[in-house]
Amino acid sequence: MLSETKQKDKHPGPNGPQTPIVALVIPLYNHAATLAKVVVEGQRFTDLLIVVDDGSSDGATEVLNKLPHSVHILRHPQNLGKGVAILSGAQKALKLGATHIITIDADGQHFSDDIPLFITALQKSPEAIIVGCRNFAKTYVPKSSNFGRSFSNFWFRVQTGQKIGDSQSGFRAYPLDLFKAFNWREKRYAFENEILVRATWSGIKINEIEIGVYYPAHHEHISHFHRLWDNVRLSFLNTRLTIRSMLPWPHNQINTDGPPSEPVSIMHPLKSLRLLLKENASPKRLAIAVALGVLIGALPLIGMRAMILLMLTGYFRLNKIVALAAGNICTPPFVPALCIEIGYFIRHGSWLTEISFKTLGHQALERFWEWGLGSLVAGPLLAAFFGLLTFVMATKIKHKRSQS
């Protein structure tokens, strides 16, 4: 039960921060041996505690029956997946009047003493998702867990352009409004990846706090992560999210005003720059986006330029439309011809002056090779020129705007 001090903290006064109403959700699947301890420790910090038994078959029912009556117990008749368990817990928390949930695994790997860190973080940013970043430096960690986290973090950055320290942590805090905003497709472990990516797309902040973690000895550790099927699901999810992140149309926004209503075009550079600067885009990042678009556009990546450019802009969180528009500068024939001439000169020490069916037809593979070779010289030079030009123009526009 909450202490008298904690009860008072819920209504500190008109000028002080109001503590979110937090429910602790424990998804359970065959962790009967550790469940009671997780529940008892969790009750020290909140009166709202929800256990979702996702079809356990290891005697968890007996443990559940011995839990205090104040614990809310939900049961799935069969195993539906961790994502479904979290969604069930979130729905129950809404009915109980909670504004947020904290999810904690039932296997005992997380320390309940970290729960106050989540509550404090929610007080500062009630609209954000708080992810507990596990400190792997202070404990033994299986190599598979370390690799899995790094791999997942990489794809999160590709899909959102943001860095995260632990996208696989199950110790998190969510605003319950988030669960009402979307229909979630993933139902098992992949759900925790999907919710982070889609929430980021919608404008919700992802904040991290450092937490401890305990990994028992290998023979004591019980994991329900299926190495084949769960990895297959994660692969399909990452493919789907990566493709969606490349598409040019905007994501549904919750906490932001969304993209500009007017188009950005390389044919109207000054108008486009003014529009982009209204979005608080910095001259430096606009210049980098232009330079990247020109650099990739100069390479002979026929049929793959847009895909590669969209992946890179997503990873580095650059403006996709700006980069794609800048890449059009390298549309044939001028830039490819320039690259071929430079490549030909590097190979033969002279310029290609004969334009015929022989040089462009029968020798097409040689010209393609020279295009690639020349683009390694022309690409960086053109990228630097247009990037610098964009930076100067954007800086002047921003300066004039600040004076007006």
N, C-alpha and C positions, 0 to 999 in steps of 0.2 A: 504494500500500500504506500501511497505517497505520504511523505511526512507533512506536518503542518506548514513547514517552511515552503515546501514544494507547492502545496495548494495555494499559498499566498502568491507565489511567483506567477501564477496563471493570470492574475489581475494586478499588476504592479502599479497601476495608476495611469492617468491620461497621457503622461509624457514619456513613460517608459515603454520598452518593447514588450509585446504580449507573447507569451510562450505559446507556440503552436500546440494544438491538441493532437498528441502523437499516440498512435497505436503501434504496438510491436507485433509483427506478423512473422510466424515461424513456419515455413513450409516443411512438412515432415514426410519422409519416405524411408522406412526401415532404419530408423536411428533411435530405437527404443532405449538403448543403453545410455544415451547422453541427453535425451529429451528433458527428463525431470530437472536436471541441473541447469540447463539452459532456461527453462521456464522460471525456476525459483530465482535465479540471478536476474532475469529480466524484470520480474515483478518489483524489484527494488526501485525501478525508475519510472514505471508507468502502471496505472490501473487498468489500461486497455491492452489486454494481451490475447492474441488470436493464434491458435494452433490449427493449421490446415493439414489434416492427415490425407495424403494423396495416395490412398490405397495401400497402406503398409501391410505387410504380411509376416512381420517378425515379432509379434506379440505386443505391438505398440498400443493396442486397444486396452490392455491391462494397465499400462502406464497412464494412458489418457484418463481412464476411469478414476485414478487416484489423484488427479490434479485438483487443485482448489476450484470451488464452484465459480469463482470470479473469472476463471479462464474460459474464454469463448472457444469452443471446439467445433470445427467443421470437418466433415468426412466426405471424401470421394470414394464411391464404391470400388473404383479401380484406378490404377495409376494413369493420370491424364497428363502429367508433366509439371515441371516446376513453374513454368509460366502460368498455367491454369491455376495452380495453387496460390500464386501471388495475386492473380486477378480476383480469385474468390476471397482472399483475405482483404483486399482493397475494398471490395463491395461490402463486406461485413463492417469494415472500419467506417465507411461512409454512413451506414445505418446507425452506427454507435455515436455519430457526431464528431468523428475525428477529422482533422484537416490534413494530416500527414500520416504516413506509415514508415516505420523502420523495419526492414527485412533483415533477419539474421538466420543463418543456417542452423539446423538442428544437430549437426555433427560435433559441436563443441569446439570448432576451430577458432571461432571468434570470441573475444573477451567482452562480456557485458559491461565492464567498467568503461568501455569506449562509448557507450550509449549517450552519456552526457555531452560528449564532443559533438555528436550529431545534433542534439537538441540546441546546443549553443550555435552551431552553424546554421540551423534552420531559423533561429531568431534573427540572425544577420541577413539571411537570404531565404525568406520563406517560399519564394517562387522557384528556387533552384532544386536540382537533384544533387544530393550529397553522396559521394562515393567514398567508401572507406578504402584507402590505398594501403594494401598490406605491406608491411616492412619485411621484405624477404632477407634483409641483411642480418637480422637478429635471430633467425631460426633456421632449422633445416628445411629445405624446400625441395620436393621432387623435381627432377629435371623436366619432366613433362609439364608440370605446372608453370615453371619458369618460362619455358618455350611457349606454352599456350598463351600466357599473358602477353609476351612480347609480340607474338603473331597477331593476336587480337587487337593490341594497341596500334599496330601498323595499319591494319585495315580500317580502324576507326579514324585514323588521321587521313587516309586516302578518301574516305567517304564524307568526312565533315571538315577537313582542313584544320582540326584542332588536335592538340596533344593531350593525352590522358595517361596517367600512371598505372591504372589498374582497371581496365574495362571488364575484367572477369570477376571482380569481387562481388560476393553475394550480400555483403554487409552495406546497405544503402538506406537512404531516406528519400522518399518521394512525396511531392505534393499530390494529394488525391485528385485534384482537378485534372491532372495529366491523364488519368485513366478514363476520364469521361470524354476526352478530346479526340481519341482515335479508336479505330478498330484494330486490334493486334492480331497479326497472322501467326506468329511463332507461339508455340505452346509449351515447349520444353526449355532446355538450357539456353537455346539460341534467343529466347525471349529477352534475356537480360542484355544481349548485344543490340537487339532491335530497338528496345525502348530508349537506350542511350543515343543511338544514331538519329532516330526520328525526333526525339525531344530536342536534340541539338539543331536539327534542320528547322524546327518550329520556333526557334529563338529562345528556348529554355537554357539557362546556364547549367553547366556541369561543374560543380565545385568538389574538391577532394580534401580529405583530411587523412592524416596518417593514423593507422591502427595497427595493433599487434595481431599476430596470427600464430596458431599452434598446429603443427602437423605431427600426429602421432607416428610411432614406428610403422613401417610398411605393413607388418602383419596385423596391426590394430586398426589401420585406416580403412574405412568403408567409403567407397566412392561409387556413385550410381551413374557416372558419366560413361556412356557407351562409346568406346574408342572408334568404332566404325560408324554407327548410325548418327551419333551426335556430331561427329566431325563432318559427315555428309550433310547434315542439316545446316551446320555452320558454313560449309562451303557454298551451299545453295543460297543461304542468306547473304553472305558477303558478295556473291555474284549479283544478286538482285539489288542490293543496296548500292553497290558500286556503279552498276548501270544506271540506276535512278539518279545517283549523284551527278552523272555526266549529262543528263538531259537538261536542256536549256530552260524549261519552264520552271517557275518558282515553286517552292514548297509552301504548304499551308503554314501560316504564321500564327503564333499564340501571343508572344510577348514583344513582337516588333511590328513595324508598319509595313513590312514587305518591300519588294523591289520597286524601282521607279516605274511609273506608268508609261513613260515615253521611251522609245527605242534608242539604243546606243548604236551608232554607225560610224564606220571609219570615213564615210563620205562627208560627215559633218563633225570633224574633230573638236572644234571649239564648243559647239553646242553640247556634244557628248561629255566633254570634260566638265563643263559647268554642271550638268546633270549629275554626274558621278560625284563631284565634290560636294553637292548638296547632301549626299548620303554619308558624309564624313569620311569618304575614302581619301587617303593621304596621297599627295603627289608621288611620293616614293613608291608606294605599292602599285599605283596605276602605271608608273614607269616600268616597274618590274614585270607586270602583267603584259604590257606591250612588248617589252624585250623578249620575254619568253615566247609570246605568240609568233614574233618574227623569226626567232631562232629555230623553233620547231617547224615553222612554215617553210623555211629555206631548205630543210632536209628532204631527201627524196623518199619520204614515207607515204607513198601513194596509198590511199585508202585507210591509213592508220593515224594521220595527223590529228584529227579531231579527238579520237579516243585517247591518244597519248597526252594531248594538250589538256583535255578535261581531267584526266587522272592527276597530272602534275599541278594544275590549278587547284584541284580539290585538296591535294596533299599539303600544298603551301598556302592554302586559303587565299587565293588570288581571285580577282574578278574574271569569271569564265567568259562572259560576253566580250569584255575588253580584249582578252587574249585571243579569242576566236576571230574577232574583227581585225585585230592587228595581223593575224596570220594571213588574211586576205591580201596583204601587201605583196606577199610572195606568190600570188596566183600567176601561172604562166601567162605570157612567155618571158617577161623581162628577167625576173630573178633566177629562174632555172637556167636561162640562156647565159646569164652572167656567171653562174656557178660552173656551167659546162666549160665556158671559156677559160676560167681560172684553173679548173681541173685539167683541161687540155694543155694549158701552158705549163703546169707543174709536171705533167708527164713528158711533154715533148719539147719544152723550151721555146715554143712558138704559139701563135694564136690560131684558132680554127677559123679559117676564112671561107672554106668551101661549104656551102649549104646545099645539099643535094640528097636524092633518094639513097645514095650510097652512104653518105656520112650520117644521115638521120634514120635510115632504114636498116640496111645490112649491118651497120656498125652501132645499132641502137644500144646493145649491151655495153659497149665501150663508152658511149655518151652517158649512159646511166651511171657507170662507175665514176666518170669524170664529174658528173653532177654531185655525187656524194662527196668526192674529194674536194671539189671547189666550195661546197656548202660549209665545210669545216673552216674555211677562211672567210667567205662572204657572210655566212650566217652570224657569227659573233660581231663582225663589223657593222652589219645592218641593224642588228639587235641593239648594239651600243648607241648607234646614231638615233634610231627612233625612240629608244628608251630615254635618252638624254633630252631629245626634243620634247617628248611628252612631259618629262619632269619640269623643264623650263616653262612650258606653256601652262601646266597645271599650277605651278608655283605662282606665276604672274596673276592668273585668274583668282587664286585664293587670296593673294595679297590685295588685289583690287577690291575683292568682296569684303575683306576685313576693314578696308578704309571707308567703304560706302555706308 
